[in-house]
Amino acid sequence: MDPVETLLEGAQALAVPLSAADAARLLELAAELARWNKSYNLTAITEPQAVLTHHLLDSLAVHADLAGTRIADVGTGAGFPGLPLALVNPARQFTLIDSSGKKVRFVAHAAHRIGLGNVTALHARVETLHPEVPFDTVLARAFAPLPELLPAVAGLCGPATTVLAMKGRRPDAELAALPAPWRVRSERTLNVPGLAEARCVIALAR
């Protein structure tokens, strides 16, 4: 199937608004990732179809779970899920944070290349950050187990912040060891088109 059609059908299945022009921008992002990956080893996922499913559509799967206008993506790596979500949420501001300088450089380059004026790429260890205004949503995809993740992102969070942890299978052991005062607000299974692996998102709050 044509890659644009794959993205459009996948986005429709996820109930994410995506135009053909925006699908083309996502494919430009994928092409830049492939180009940079030859030199900088940004991702282990390199097969074009796998990039569509494991990076682009997997990122868009949590679109409905975002809350508020200020979104942080911690341990963003090569910009996932933050870059695809920023593309389909132009009214929201995204801060993509990673401790790897080469990955943050790619994120800044890619955001500029596909015209995302709502993305800030930040080279930092998330544990050291304490912004004056807390984020509305903090995203984490494969960043750390929940008992480690929540203390690490505490400085980004206020009383109303939602932390969205993107996981594979439901992490029962991690959920049993949640540090106080965190609690599960909601959880749901993610059915990512073309991805046979288990996926879920867990929303946590203080």
Secondary structure as the mmCIF struct_conf table of DSSP 4:
data_model
#
loop_
_struct_conf.conf_type_id
_struct_conf.id
_struct_conf.beg_label_comp_id
_struct_conf.beg_label_asym_id
_struct_conf.beg_label_seq_id
_struct_conf.end_label_comp_id
_struct_conf.end_label_asym_id
_struct_conf.end_label_seq_id
HELX_RH_AL_P HELX_RH_AL_P1 PRO A 3 ALA A 13
TURN_TY1_P TURN_TY1_P1 LEU A 14 ALA A 15
HELX_RH_AL_P HELX_RH_AL_P2 ALA A 20 TYR A 40
BEND BEND1 ALA A 44 ALA A 44
BEND BEND2 GLU A 47 GLU A 47
HELX_RH_AL_P HELX_RH_AL_P3 PRO A 48 ALA A 50
HELX_RH_PI_P HELX_RH_PI_P1 VAL A 51 LEU A 57
HELX_RH_AL_P HELX_RH_AL_P4 ASP A 58 LEU A 60
TURN_TY1_P TURN_TY1_P2 ALA A 61 VAL A 62
HELX_RH_3T_P HELX_RH_3T_P1 HIS A 63 ASP A 65
BEND BEND3 GLY A 68 THR A 69
STRN STRN1 ARG A 70 VAL A 74
TURN_TY1_P TURN_TY1_P3 GLY A 75 GLY A 75
TURN_TY1_P TURN_TY1_P4 GLY A 77 PRO A 81
HELX_RH_AL_P HELX_RH_AL_P5 GLY A 82 VAL A 88
TURN_TY1_P TURN_TY1_P5 PRO A 90 ALA A 91
BEND BEND4 ARG A 92 ARG A 92
STRN STRN2 GLN A 93 ASP A 98
BEND BEND5 SER A 99 SER A 99
HELX_RH_AL_P HELX_RH_AL_P6 GLY A 101 ARG A 113
TURN_TY1_P TURN_TY1_P6 ILE A 114 GLY A 115
TURN_TY1_P TURN_TY1_P7 GLY A 117 ASN A 118
STRN STRN3 VAL A 119 HIS A 123
BEND BEND6 ALA A 124 ALA A 124
HELX_RH_3T_P HELX_RH_3T_P2 VAL A 126 THR A 128
BEND BEND7 GLU A 132 VAL A 133
STRN STRN4 PHE A 135 ARG A 141
BEND BEND8 ALA A 142 ALA A 144
HELX_RH_AL_P HELX_RH_AL_P7 LEU A 146 VAL A 153
HELX_RH_3T_P HELX_RH_3T_P3 ALA A 154 LEU A 156
STRN STRN5 CYS A 157 LYS A 167
BEND BEND9 GLY A 168 ARG A 169
HELX_RH_AL_P HELX_RH_AL_P8 ASP A 172 ALA A 176
TURN_TY1_P TURN_TY1_P8 ALA A 177 ALA A 177
HELX_LH_PP_P HELX_LH_PP_P1 LEU A 178 PRO A 179
TURN_TY1_P TURN_TY1_P9 ALA A 180 PRO A 181
STRN STRN6 ARG A 183 THR A 189
TURN_TY1_P TURN_TY1_P10 PRO A 193 GLY A 194
BEND BEND10 GLU A 197 GLU A 197
STRN STRN7 CYS A 200 ALA A 205
#
